[in-house]
Amino acid sequence: MKICMIGTGYVGLVSGTCFADLGNKVLCVDKDLKKISKLKKAISPIYEPGLDDLIKNNFRAKRLDFTDNIEKAVKDSQIIFICVGTPTKKGSNLVDLSQVYNVAKAISKYIKTYKVIVTKSTVPVTTGDEIERIIGNKVKRSLFDVISNPEFLREGEAIRDFKYPDRIVIGSNNKKIFKKMELLYEPLIKKGAKFFSTSRKGAELIKYASNAFLATKITFINEIANLCEEADINVEDISVGIGSDARIGSRFLRAGPAYGGSCFPKDTKGLVSIADKFKTNLSIVKSVIKSNHNRKMLLTKKVSKILNNKLKNKKITVLGVTFKANTDDMRESSALVLIPYLIKKGAKVTYYDPSGYKSDFKKNKNLKFEKTLIKACLGADLIIINTEWDEFKSIDFRKVVKKSNFKIYDMRNLYNPSELKKRNLKYYSIGR
């Protein structure tokens, strides 16, 4: 099929490249000329394992191309995916849909033959109705259908998630569209993906509800971890014990820092704003948002406790600053609260992340970035493991720190406390 993806951010680029890898002809559109130029050289603007090679292979095979010409993309495509950003508006829970609606207006100028217009961006309920209205002001209703096809891609696992999805959700008010979309996703359905069809508003809400539920699981186990620390219980035993119940499941029950990234923070807020619009009180989701916000400072203040409230001139090394491993995404990362706090208290902070230097910290003084783990850890008084990169799972701490008296704060529970105790290391973790 001939497809165009409008927006080459995380969702648009990964999905477009994977659609091309399934044999479709894909044209990715973006107004950022520098980004398009890099993509034509197979240079990905995002950090995602395996994506560079996939772009290169499909670009060379002429199944994948990049352009800033939205007119050509719309005219040459059968299916048009809207994959632009839907951030939270500053100072509120409302979703900023300006990019989505601007795309809808642009699309409406060039539709001359029938098109399926797919919202892949995460959008509130009724957004599809508004897109349909915008395009319908310029185009005959017989020439287009607007459907919802939410993505369920995890950063760092996105290619696998696309190729081996749990389910494919299609929301349409025109049942004839389901067969067309089933044909598009047929290679994945044959591998076991469940094809689920619903109304357009149903699909829009499925995405928000999914992310809110996963955020709730993370927040729940983090609160249980707080109780475990006070009651001298190992939170990992609790996670296994409740996660073994098929009704609950073990995924997203790992205690650690507050959730972050591009999805959970904005989507929980977005869901609350939808509920407010329909005069419905989502008290559980509101509590999740509040608890997650508080957790960032709770764990940050624990650092002070570990160092007996003596942070001034202490050398603290933070390993990993992204919100999770295998991504360069800094959005809503706990490190954005942790590091400025430590600096304000007079600590000398060094950080290392496998995805490289972060401009997010360029205004912070007394902060140093090191290109290697060994250099970052040398002479540290405290090592904080903030992100669960594989590189951090087998560190010989005494060898890299090269001093006798130092402490380790493992926010991801990567190490066995009893093993480190045997080696006379001062080790602190979460909920145990």
Buried (B, 14 or more C-beta within 10 A) or exposed (E): BEBBBBBBBBBBBBBBBBBBBBEBBBBBBBBBEEBBEBBEEBEBBBBBEEBBEBBBBBBEEEBBBBBBEBEBBBBBBBBBBBBBBBBBBEEEBBBBBEBBBEBBEBBBEBBEEEBBBBBBBBBBBBBBBBBBEBBBEEBEEEEBBBBBBBBBBBBBBBBBBBBEBEEBBBBBBEEEBBEBBBEBBEBBBEEEBEBBBBEBBBBBBBBBEBBBBBBBBBBBBBBBBBEBBEEEBBBBEBBEEBBEEEEBEBEBBBBBBBBBBBBBBBBBBBBBBBBEEEEEEBEEBBEBBEBBBEBBBBBBEBBBEBBEEEBEEBBBBBBBBBBBBBBBBBBBBBBBBBBBBBBEBEBBBBBBBBBEBBEBBEEBEEBBBBEEBBBBBBEBBBBBBBBBBEBBEEBEBEEBBEEEEBBBBBBBBBBEBEEBEEEEBEBBBBBB
